[in-house]
Amino acid sequence: MIHPHTELKFISKEIGYGVVATSFIPAGTITWVLDRLDREFTPSEVADMDEFYKNILDVYAYRNGDGNFILCWDNGRFVNHSFNSNCFTTPYDFEIAIRDIHPGEQLTDDYGYLNLSEPFRPFPEGTQRKIVYPDDLPRYAKVWDKKLIKPFRLIPKLEQPLRQLINNDLWSKINNIASGKEQMESLLSIYYAGEEKMNGVQNVG
């Protein structure tokens, strides 16, 4: 579920629609949580689908660390990519704002941690990275972990509209990480290597 203080809005002809903040969202706010209405499909289920449905999943779904396809039921599926994203995934099936997001600003993700099956060339942003590759997670996990940990520690200190979707065990873990009692898992834990890599064949993009 996407943060309630957001709305779907037309961004531009080149980008299409995106998710925009309707009020101030401070760094450390949980912006999205995998919930019970989101659909999860195994690779075999997807393989048996008509091309019509496969194309929808190709556009709107991401893959988790098990290689399953996750399709968000709400506007979460419209969050656009940015190499300078203001939201970031965590190893715990939720995302947070890694910097303050102001009203009217898009919520963005780095698609590099979504386990894409094919390289993706997004709208140019003038960044050094130009293409999202399927193996971006192992390439950048250490850098992204460092980027994530500071705002992650702010989670218990902030009002969290999506708190009710976080179970008590996970909330306890979040508090332990925030207080330094427990170490945050690396984002590398959510990397799906793909069928070829799982069989020992490296397919570096």
VMD Tcl script that draws the C-alpha trace (Angstrom):
set ca {
  {0.00 0.00 0.00}
  {1.28 3.43 -0.97}
  {1.45 6.29 1.55}
  {-2.01 7.87 1.93}
  {-0.74 11.43 1.39}
  {-0.10 10.81 -2.30}
  {-2.04 10.95 -5.55}
  {-1.69 9.76 -9.14}
  {-0.87 12.66 -11.43}
  {0.13 13.23 -15.06}
  {3.81 14.19 -15.09}
  {4.70 14.73 -18.73}
  {4.23 13.28 -22.21}
  {7.63 11.55 -21.97}
  {7.14 10.11 -18.49}
  {3.37 9.65 -18.32}
  {1.77 9.32 -14.87}
  {3.49 9.23 -11.50}
  {2.79 9.26 -7.77}
  {3.01 12.72 -6.20}
  {3.07 13.79 -2.55}
  {0.06 15.79 -1.38}
  {1.71 16.82 1.89}
  {5.19 16.91 3.41}
  {6.72 13.43 3.88}
  {9.88 13.56 6.03}
  {12.90 11.30 5.53}
  {12.40 8.03 7.39}
  {8.69 7.81 6.61}
  {7.43 4.44 5.40}
  {6.11 5.22 1.92}
  {4.98 1.78 0.79}
  {4.29 -1.61 2.38}
  {3.64 -4.96 0.72}
  {0.12 -5.81 1.92}
  {-2.37 -8.65 1.66}
  {-4.07 -7.20 -1.44}
  {-0.87 -7.14 -3.50}
  {-0.67 -10.15 -5.81}
  {2.30 -12.51 -6.00}
  {2.82 -14.80 -9.00}
  {5.40 -17.56 -9.36}
  {7.40 -17.82 -12.60}
  {5.44 -20.96 -13.54}
  {2.14 -19.14 -13.06}
  {3.33 -16.32 -15.28}
  {4.58 -18.75 -17.91}
  {1.05 -20.18 -18.22}
  {-0.56 -16.76 -18.73}
  {-1.71 -15.23 -22.01}
  {0.60 -12.62 -23.51}
  {-1.92 -9.93 -22.54}
  {-1.34 -10.59 -18.83}
  {2.40 -11.14 -19.26}
  {2.69 -7.68 -20.81}
  {0.89 -6.11 -17.84}
  {3.25 -7.78 -15.39}
  {6.22 -6.78 -17.51}
  {5.23 -3.12 -17.15}
  {3.86 -2.96 -13.60}
  {5.34 -5.82 -11.56}
  {8.70 -6.25 -9.86}
  {10.43 -9.45 -8.74}
  {11.26 -10.28 -5.16}
  {14.27 -12.23 -3.92}
  {12.49 -15.52 -4.66}
  {11.95 -14.54 -8.28}
  {8.19 -14.15 -7.85}
  {6.37 -11.31 -9.58}
  {4.70 -8.75 -7.28}
  {1.85 -6.65 -8.67}
  {0.73 -3.76 -6.47}
  {-3.03 -3.32 -6.31}
  {-2.97 0.46 -5.77}
  {-1.03 3.47 -7.12}
  {2.22 1.96 -5.88}
  {2.61 0.38 -9.31}
  {2.88 3.86 -10.88}
  {5.95 4.99 -8.92}
  {8.53 6.04 -11.51}
  {12.25 5.39 -11.68}
  {14.98 7.87 -10.79}
  {18.71 7.36 -10.39}
  {18.37 9.98 -7.62}
  {15.27 8.44 -6.08}
  {13.77 9.91 -2.91}
  {12.36 6.52 -1.82}
  {14.24 3.31 -1.28}
  {13.32 -0.28 -0.68}
  {14.42 -2.16 2.43}
  {15.07 -5.88 2.99}
  {11.73 -6.08 4.85}
  {9.00 -5.63 2.20}
  {8.51 -1.91 2.72}
  {10.01 1.29 1.37}
  {10.98 4.53 3.07}
  {11.68 8.12 2.10}
  {15.46 8.57 2.20}
  {15.13 12.35 2.12}
  {12.35 14.86 2.70}
  {9.64 14.82 0.03}
  {7.70 18.04 -0.47}
  {4.10 18.53 -1.65}
  {3.88 18.23 -5.44}
  {7.12 16.20 -5.66}
  {7.11 12.77 -7.24}
  {7.86 9.69 -5.17}
  {10.52 7.78 -7.08}
  {12.36 4.47 -6.84}
  {15.64 3.26 -8.28}
  {14.51 0.37 -10.48}
  {17.96 -1.14 -10.03}
  {16.75 -2.99 -6.93}
  {13.57 -4.35 -8.53}
  {15.22 -7.37 -10.17}
  {14.36 -6.43 -13.73}
  {14.69 -9.20 -16.31}
  {16.06 -6.93 -19.05}
  {18.13 -3.71 -19.12}
  {16.02 -0.55 -18.95}
  {16.96 2.89 -20.33}
  {14.92 5.49 -18.43}
  {14.24 9.14 -19.23}
  {17.63 10.96 -19.12}
  {18.49 12.73 -15.85}
  {22.07 13.81 -16.52}
  {23.45 11.14 -14.17}
  {26.48 8.93 -14.60}
  {24.27 5.85 -14.66}
  {22.23 5.79 -17.85}
  {20.82 2.25 -17.88}
  {19.24 0.03 -15.22}
  {20.72 -3.47 -15.40}
  {19.32 -6.72 -13.95}
  {22.43 -7.11 -11.78}
  {22.51 -3.58 -10.35}
  {21.76 -4.89 -6.86}
  {25.04 -6.81 -6.40}
  {26.86 -3.93 -8.08}
  {25.55 -1.23 -5.74}
  {24.26 -3.02 -2.63}
  {27.03 -1.75 -0.36}
  {26.55 1.84 -1.51}
  {22.77 1.59 -1.21}
  {22.98 0.03 2.28}
  {24.95 3.07 3.46}
  {22.42 5.41 1.85}
  {19.54 3.59 3.53}
  {20.68 3.11 7.12}
  {20.53 6.76 8.32}
  {16.88 7.40 7.31}
  {15.99 3.84 8.41}
  {16.97 4.77 11.98}
  {14.42 7.60 11.90}
  {11.46 5.26 11.36}
  {10.41 4.86 15.05}
  {10.71 8.61 15.67}
  {8.15 9.64 13.06}
  {4.42 9.45 12.57}
  {3.86 6.43 10.34}
  {0.44 6.28 8.63}
  {1.27 2.78 7.37}
  {2.33 1.46 10.79}
  {-0.73 -0.80 11.03}
  {0.60 -2.82 8.08}
  {3.86 -3.62 9.90}
  {3.52 -6.64 12.18}
  {4.78 -6.40 15.75}
  {7.77 -8.68 15.22}
  {9.00 -6.58 12.32}
  {8.33 -3.36 14.24}
  {10.45 -4.71 17.09}
  {13.25 -5.48 14.60}
  {13.00 -1.95 13.17}
  {13.37 -0.50 16.66}
  {16.35 -2.74 17.37}
  {18.07 -1.64 14.16}
  {17.28 2.01 14.87}
  {18.80 1.76 18.36}
  {21.87 -0.15 17.18}
  {20.94 -3.40 18.94}
  {20.61 -5.24 15.64}
  {22.22 -4.86 12.23}
  {20.11 -4.09 9.19}
  {20.21 -6.82 6.55}
  {21.88 -5.90 3.29}
  {19.76 -5.12 0.26}
  {21.71 -7.92 -1.39}
  {19.34 -10.27 0.45}
  {16.50 -9.29 -1.93}
  {18.52 -9.94 -5.09}
  {17.12 -12.53 -7.46}
  {19.92 -13.93 -9.57}
  {17.66 -15.34 -12.26}
  {17.24 -18.84 -13.62}
  {20.52 -18.84 -15.55}
  {22.57 -17.50 -12.63}
  {20.94 -19.94 -10.24}
  {22.34 -22.69 -12.44}
  {25.83 -21.23 -12.15}
  {25.91 -19.18 -15.35}
  {26.75 -15.53 -14.78}
  {24.85 -13.21 -17.11}
  {26.36 -9.83 -16.30}
  {24.65 -6.95 -18.07}
}
mol new
graphics top color blue
foreach p $ca { graphics top sphere $p radius 0.5 }
foreach p [lrange $ca 0 end-1] q [lrange $ca 1 end] { graphics top cylinder $p $q radius 0.2 }
display resetview
